[in-house]
Structure formats: structure tokens, C-alpha cells
């Protein structure tokens, strides 16, 4: 028995040591464990012409797929229509296309559309559309360059399909991925997560000046701009004597100066309670993240998973 315990302990120690020596993409900080969000994240390194898929592994992440990929025939990040460059940023798969809707000779067996231009791209004035992850026939080289899409082999696109949940699974496209050790990766993750905690604490304490300092003047939410958002929050501050915000299972994605956070949020006050999915878009401005967009969708609290529901009352549609 003692030898078994010793062997098990030694194996655990060796596993931890090996894990500590691994490197992780700095900008893929945390994949949520809840069924409400995607279990996988796609990452593309344009400089290496590689596509990788990561999944959550306990409190960190692990790579489950890696393959060669083609990219736009012109170097640099996409700025305008027909520049034949692959965009760089955080995108989400939208839908699947197959033959005969798309020609096999161009797109292979299937394609998955992306939401380029995303919110950040639109604010930066970028144009163009039709950026997909797709395949090509086996007799076409993966080095010819695309019109801006990410391209893989037919057998690889079939393999990748099982990792994709539409409007949920993200694909992060970088010119070159930066990596960090497990220890540094956790430090970066905790640093970004602190932003979210401080934001929630400012609202719980009803410190409007501090709370609104988390927002950029370009901020929008459905039905709101920066000024009307502040006025709305000031009204809620006076209406509620107690505010509690519980954030759970955050999904943290960072691309250079951009950050997207998806989290389960339970909002409780003395007059109103709701539960749903909060999405925060933030941009690093003068060394500090500023929120430029918020979205919220109501959901039913059912343990680890969520199911969609309709807003319960007026406050639910107005972002508590």
C-alpha cells in the first residue's frame, strides 16, 4: 500500500512539474466550465500558418487539435473590402454552409462563417465581409493564399465541426501568438478578472462615479448611450437600498487591446432579481480597460446549464 501511495504521489508530482513547464496562449485566459458557453476556443497564428483548438482543463486550458492552415494572400490585418487580408481579432462562428449552397471547387466540403466585422472592427471603420473558416479540395495547395479566409484540408474541417457551437464558439486570429508559462498565465488571468470584480463591486457599493469610470464615452447598450446609461444607473441607485451582483463562470478572451467577457450574472436587489448572460466588450485605453458595449440576455437558473427565457419585467430589459 505504501509503495502504491508513493507511486501515485510521484506521478502527481511529475504531472504538475510537466504542466508547469508548458506554455499557454497569453490571450486565451479562461474557458468557462458551464454548459451555457462553448467548451472550445479556436486560435490562429498567421505567422506560423497554424490553427489550434483549446478546451478547459481544470482551472487552466489544454490544446486538443493543431493543424496547418492557409490565410489571406496579402500580409497584414484586414482593413477594407477586397484587400485579401485575414482579419485579426476575436470572432464567433455564425453558421455552416455546405454544397450545393457553396461550390466544392472553392470551399471544399463545408464552411463556417464568422462575424467579421465585429464590434471593434466597426468602431475602427473596417469594411468587408465573407470571412469564413473553410476547406479546399485536396488537389489545391494550402500555400496559395485566400481572399482573407482561414483555410484547412477537407479531412480537417470535418474534424473541427464537432468543436463548433454557433454564435458561441470563438476564433481568435493573431499575427503571432504570444505564450506564457502556467504561472504567468494565471497571473495575467487573475489581473484581467480583477477588472470584472472591481466593476461589480463599484455597482454593489452604489459608487456611481467609480462605476461609470469603467465606461468609455463611446459606450452603447441596447437603448442606451453613455449619458443615458449614467442617468439610468443613478435612478436605480436611488430606487434600491441593496444591490448584489454575482458573476460566475467568466469566459475571458483578449486580443491585443480588446477584451470580451461572457459571464453568468445573478442580480439581486430589495426590489428586483434576475439571472442571465452578461457580455462585456472592453478596450484598453490609456492603460485602463474601458467598457464600450454591454449586452444581457435573460435565462433560467438551472444549475450548471441555462435555458433561454423572456424578460420577466421592465427592469430586465433595461440592464440592472
Secondary structure, DSSP 8 states (H G I E B T S, - for coil): -HHHHHHHHHHHHHHHHHHHH-EEETTEEE---STTS-SEEEEEETTTTEEEEEEEETTEEEEEEEEE-B-BSS-SB--STT---B--EEEEEEEEEETTTS-HHHHTTEEEEE--S-HHHHHTT------EEEEE-TTS-TTS-BSS-EEEEHHHHHHHGGG--TTT-EEEEESS--EEEHHHHHHHHHHHHHHHHHHHHHHHTT-HHHHHTTEEEEEEETTEEHHHHHHHHHHHHHH-S-EEEEEEEEEEEEETTEEEEEEEEEEEESS-EEEEEEEEEEEEETTEEEEEEEEEEEEEEETTEEEE----SHHHHT--
